[in-house]
Amino acid sequence: MIARALLLTAALALTGCVTAPRQDLKAFHAAAPKSILVVPLVNKSLDVDAPNYMLSTLSVPLAERGYYVFPVNTAKVVLEQEGFYEGEQIHQQPPEALAKLFGSDAVLYVTINRWDAQYAIFTTTVTVDFDYRMVAKDGTEIWKANQRMQYSPQQQSGGHPLATLIAAAVTAAIARAAPNYMPLAQQANTQVMVMGPNALPAGPYRTAKP
């Protein structure tokens, strides 16, 4: 019952990294990509499932910005048929060759720097950190970004001090046992690609450009 009450009253505390200075997007506009290939990710975290989870979140914000995105699972299978199974191996391939294989205008590379939960008895902090890099079909880098997000369940103030401590410990244990990374990953993508100062320019298939 305590856990249920905590889940109903807990609030999300999201923290983004310090925003980088606005980057020059002349190369992006010159390349004018219409289609984007998202390749499997490089994973520097200890969670072996992180790349597949993160890969599944990338198509939506790109499509929302107005770009055609090659189906990520289909692209993954095609690359495996070509002998490329690991993200590190794929990221080392010439982007021109990858773009030509699919007929894409650009290739998006993502590296997972962090995908973890730190437990400290009364709180659990879930952290994700990603590097994004987009390269045109001629090999020119046209866009890059980094985003770090954190989540910690916050307790409501007031009540008996001992009950508050117990509630905090229970909430932290729940977050540690089953940390939810997906909302953080989706928020990071949205912040970087759609909302931030270095968001992707609106693509050709966006119905309502800002």
Beta strands, then each sheet from edge to edge (+ up, - down):
strand 1: 14-16
strand 2: 35-38
strand 3: 42-43
strand 4: 68-69
strand 5: 106-119
strand 6: 124-136
strand 7: 141-151
sheet 1: 1+ 7- 6+ 5- 2- 4-
sheet 2: 1+ 7- 6+ 5- 3-
end
